[in-house]
Amino acid sequence: ENPACYYMHASCCRLNLAYHLFRHGISDSSEIERLKDYLRWGILLLTPKCPGEYDKMCKALPDGEYRNMGKIRLLPPIGDHANLGQPVPEYYLLMSKLYEKKDPEFANLLKWAYFEGGCDGSKRSQYPALLSSITAEEMRKLPLPVELKSRRLEGFGAIFRGKFGTEDESYLLFKMGPGGYRYHRTEGSILLFEDGKPIIYDGG
């Protein structure tokens, strides 16, 4: 229902437990096939790179100044959420360790999302686990490039992408699903980027 809030809150609670159970050799949650779908869900929705702060997002800036500004991909603020969205938290990088041997491509996707999302989970961050689990050498090893494509989002809506990974990336996220367990009248909400810039950024 809400990628940047409810989905992230549920992720932080569950993935914290899943990672520590794996780290201590108690349980390997990567054996749960649907966990990959759950983790992939937030990545499929990631916005183009944009400023992660209100004051920067709201300013009317010349094209050159905007393009030179630091930007990250965000989990989109669509569906009962009045914020800029959520940076990709450390859980994605930590969970990549569960898949490194059995599914390197998926592990790379998780790492890529964390690096594209600014390497700072903000209020959802998990620095203690990160610092005790990921070496400096691992952090310096950049993931392989990933391309996200347009697709229908079952039970949620659809996402349309163009010129992915370029400064002129386009993006349209259209929310039209069953409404979740609490219907907040956010169906029909959209987020729109064109030429790499946010045009409509009020997702609900």
Salt bridges, closest charged atoms under 4 A:
ASP28 OD2 - LYS102 NZ 3.16
ASP37 OD1 - ARG40 NH1 3.27
GLU53 OE1 - LYS56 NZ 3.99
ASP63 OD2 - ARG67 NE 2.93
ASP63 OD1 - LYS197 NZ 2.63
ASP80 OD2 - ARG182 NH2 3.68
ASP80 OD2 - HIS184 NE2 3.17
GLU100 OE2 - LYS111 NZ 3.43
ASP103 OD2 - LYS36 NZ 2.53
GLU116 OE2 - LYS49 NZ 3.62
GLU116 OE1 - ARG73 NE 2.83
GLU138 OE2 - LYS97 NZ 3.01
GLU154 OE1 - ARG152 NH1 2.79
GLU167 OE1 - ARG67 NH1 3.42
ASP168 OD1 - ARG67 NH2 2.87
GLU169 OE1 - ARG73 NH2 3.03
GLU169 OE2 - ARG161 NH1 3.71
GLU187 OE2 - LYS175 NZ 2.62
